[in-house]
Each structure stands twice: as structure tokens, then as C-alpha cells.
Amino acid sequence: MRLKLDLHDIYNRGDEIDRALREVIEEAVRTHAVAVEIIPGKGSGQLKKRVLRFLERKEVKALYHRVEKDSDNFGRVVVHFRWHGPRR
């Protein structure tokens, strides 16, 4: 299962961005998703930087395996998870 979060609608509302990021990561953990695709869009790059800073937080980083910055699409970040044991 892959989850997707498009931040276009809330690009300028900091609290909502953090809340949406937190919720999608928590849902990925809860459902054992293999990846979360986050779409900050291309724009100035500030929203993508904010997403990457969020993902670097110690408590968040402990939840996922790796982050892929899409080289073909600057406005896309994929967070990969690695689950051990049986999947739900």
C-alpha cells in the first residue's frame, strides 16, 4: 500500500502542513504502508525544504527507512518504510 499527501491546498499554513505530515506518517505506520508520496509542488522550493526538515526530526526519522527525492520530479518526495514480520 502506498499513501499520498498533496500539500498544494495548504502550502501557506504551517500548522496544517505539520499536522498533515504527522497524520500521513502515523497512518503509514498504522497500516504498514510501504511508501508515502508527498507532493509539495515545485514553486520556490520552500515547502519541500519544510517537508524535508520535518522528516529529519529525530522522532519522525525513527519511523521510516529512507527518503527519496525524485530526480525526475522536483516537486515530489517519497518516504519508504521497511516492515519486519507479517504485514497487516
C-alpha distance (Angstrom), angle and dihedral (degrees) to the residues before:
residue distance angle dihedral
M1 . . .
R2 3.80 . .
L3 3.78 124.1 .
K4 3.78 126.0 -153.7
L5 3.81 131.8 -153.6
D6 3.80 119.9 -172.3
L7 3.81 111.6 -165.0
H8 3.82 97.3 -173.4
D9 3.82 94.1 105.0
I10 3.81 95.5 50.8
Y11 3.82 100.9 32.3
N12 3.82 93.6 129.1
R13 3.83 100.7 40.9
G14 3.80 107.7 86.0
D15 3.80 99.2 -171.0
E16 3.79 92.0 49.4
I17 3.81 91.4 48.5
D18 3.81 92.3 54.1
R19 3.81 91.2 44.5
A20 3.82 92.4 50.2
L21 3.82 91.8 47.6
R22 3.80 91.8 48.3
E23 3.82 91.7 48.3
V24 3.81 95.5 49.7
I25 3.83 92.3 47.8
E26 3.82 90.5 48.5
E27 3.81 90.4 48.9
A28 3.81 90.3 49.9
V29 3.80 90.1 53.0
R30 3.80 92.5 45.0
T31 3.82 94.3 49.1
H32 3.82 97.3 33.7
A33 3.80 91.5 -122.1
V34 3.79 114.1 -174.3
A35 3.81 93.5 -140.2
V36 3.79 145.9 1.4
E37 3.79 118.6 -145.8
I38 3.81 111.1 -152.3
I39 3.80 118.0 -165.4
P40 3.82 110.9 -161.3
G41 3.81 90.6 160.3
K42 3.77 127.0 -129.9
G43 3.81 104.6 -86.7
S44 3.80 116.9 120.8
G45 3.80 93.4 -31.2
Q46 3.82 94.4 -114.5
L47 3.81 94.4 113.6
K48 3.81 91.4 49.6
K49 3.82 89.3 50.9
R50 3.81 89.5 51.0
V51 3.83 90.5 50.6
L52 3.81 91.5 49.8
R53 3.84 91.4 48.0
F54 3.81 89.1 51.4
L55 3.80 90.8 50.8
E56 3.82 90.8 50.2
R57 3.81 92.9 59.7
K58 3.78 108.3 118.5
E59 3.82 95.2 -124.0
V60 3.81 92.1 47.9
K61 3.81 96.3 42.5
A62 3.81 89.5 56.7
L63 3.82 89.6 63.9
Y64 3.80 102.0 57.7
H65 3.81 138.7 49.9
R66 3.82 104.1 -136.9
V67 3.81 145.4 -23.3
E68 3.78 122.2 -126.1
K69 3.79 119.5 -158.7
D70 3.79 103.1 -155.3
S71 3.81 107.7 -121.3
D72 3.80 91.3 -161.9
N73 3.81 95.2 48.4
F74 3.82 116.5 36.3
G75 3.83 90.1 -168.2
R76 3.81 95.3 62.7
V77 3.82 133.8 79.0
V78 3.81 123.6 -178.1
V79 3.80 121.4 -157.9
H80 3.82 112.2 -157.5
F81 3.78 124.7 -155.2
R82 3.79 128.8 -161.3
W83 3.79 116.4 -155.8
H84 3.78 125.1 -164.9
G85 3.77 122.1 -151.3
P86 3.79 128.2 13.4
R87 3.80 118.3 -16.2
R88 3.75 121.3 -129.2
